[in-house]
């Protein structure tokens, strides 16, 4: 969503004046207009920086949050909508062409009459497979098949780089199969979780009725599903326990895996998963699979059929008839995230078309919508961040020279993929038509799964991207020692058609993106991988002890944050992201200090370079979320709520204190002894 330019505003300093052909063009400066100056920046900088915007723009009834991510998302969605509608109008597009696939996928999603008429028919073949189950071997084979179409029953399976041999792909088995996503939803006794659990049972019952069960049978089915999932949850690790890559790496021979689960013949399950030959597997949580071995015998075959029918429909609920789609929305969006109203149909279908065929849409997006020079500017910022990172590592007073050299080696080897891939993935085998929306989603899911599983036994392609250029996000992959920053990260709301000043570029793109992702290579998880992407210790024992003492401080700091009454941030689960946020904002500022804007002490809108930088960092996380969404995030997400992604890191930075005159007595003030300094 583009911010409207307003020529009538009471604060003159909120306007930037740019000379263009001797005409003065006025632009609203979001760093000024977003602020809430009734709030002391030393008490709550997040709301000081963004509270003015929050007061103007409520969270829409169709959303669980509002802010910069939705603004940029709306801009990108509008562009993708144009791509989809243009493609859909061309009914003469060559069969198998990108345009035909995009257009037919979008058209099928908008054809609600056909969707309503088909009901559950798109899943008829899968229902028949489930109904044909007779015993544990056929049960496990069917579960294997369902994974290939995008469902995730009973456990999680995927192919990825071996953590300890990054040049090879491995087979990974981990915990999964929970309709509520996180194990704590099945056991926590606080009022909100109890309510969600109660609503989940009602939801299960309603869904089973929509699938054809009568009232009595649907009630029985819902109880079976909850009981089975609760047993799976009992054997699942907590969110924070999943962060340890060593404890979640348990390589076994296939014979050892089979011996640990005597009721499950994995040699017959693997072919259903698309794997014909395997010698070893990596089991994330062995205790989960020992529990699963008991559960397959504890519940009857009919009970498992009930669970699998539910899991299948739950996977595809958003692409089925109106009654099922709305019931799915009522629970997962309204009950769990506080969203009161569905997004318009076109927006839902646009987002799904992008999710399923984003590789094809990305090619059009790069050609038609990406600002020229974006890739080069992103790379320039990334390299500047890496340079100051090296300077910081060399000056660390807590790290020995031998470890510094290895840290610098790893930093120098980080691959920065920015903008868009040099080679697009081949989706020519995907068959898309206008006949069935659900079938199209399933076809895309099958392609995605097959693309993944075919990697097994082949060399690792380190040039591959796992994100689309039109996705406003970024990631660090420890196995490749790489950061990936899609093209649309160049977008800054309020600066459409012009380049933001360096304070904004380095606060948002430098600090919260490049600096953040590079720091992931040195957070509690990433620091355990070497420069080649292998899970291998490169620290001296003394340095590692010092590092863990520092990360413990950031855990303790975030454990104190209370986004909702009685609900605190999980410092252990979020520590990697919190370390990355702190490292990112520090490195972004250090890189900004090398700019002419900083060196010349250039003021814009009455703000010093330092003030603009920290306000820009606050703008990067300008997100206002509903309480339900916050509660869900605290329980299931490794990222802290936006308020603490801003206030948390800044509490530790002396330059921030100086820029906004933060003194003892302010709520954000931390004495030197409590400030966390890592990188």
Secondary structure, DSSP 4 states (H G I P E B T S, - for coil): -PPPP-S--S-GGGEEEEEETTEEEEEE-HHHHT--TTS-TTT-HHHHHHHHHHHHSPPPTT-SEEEHHHHHHHHHHHHHHHHHHHHHH-TTSPTTSHHHHHHHHHHHHH-HHHHHHHTTGGGHHHHHHHHT--SHHHHHHHHHHHHHTT---SSEEEEEEETTEEEEEEEEEE----TTSSGGGGT--SHHHHHHHHHHHHHHHHHHHHTT--HHHHHHHHHHHHHHHHHHHHTSPPTGGGG-TTTT--EEEHHHHHHHTTT--HHHHHHHTT-S--SEEEES-HHHHHHHHHHHHHS-HHHHHHHHHHHHHHHHGGGS-HHHHHHHHIIIIIIHH---SPPPHHHHHHHHHHHHHHHHHHHHHHHHTSPTTHHHHHHHHHHHHHHHHHHHHHH-SSS-HHHHHHHHHHHHH-EEEEES-SS----TT----SS-HHHHHHHHHHHHHHHHHTTTTS---TT--SS-TT-S-EEEETTTTEEEEEGGGG--TT-TTSPPPHHHIIIIIIIIIIIHHHHHTTSTTGGGB-TTS-B---S-HHHHHHHHHHHHHHHHHHHT--SBTTB---HHHHHHHHHHHHHHHHHHHHHHTTSHHHHTT--BTTB-HHHHHHHHHHHHT-EEE-HHHHHHHHHH-SSPPHHHHHHHHHTT-HHHHHHTT--TTSTT---GGG-----
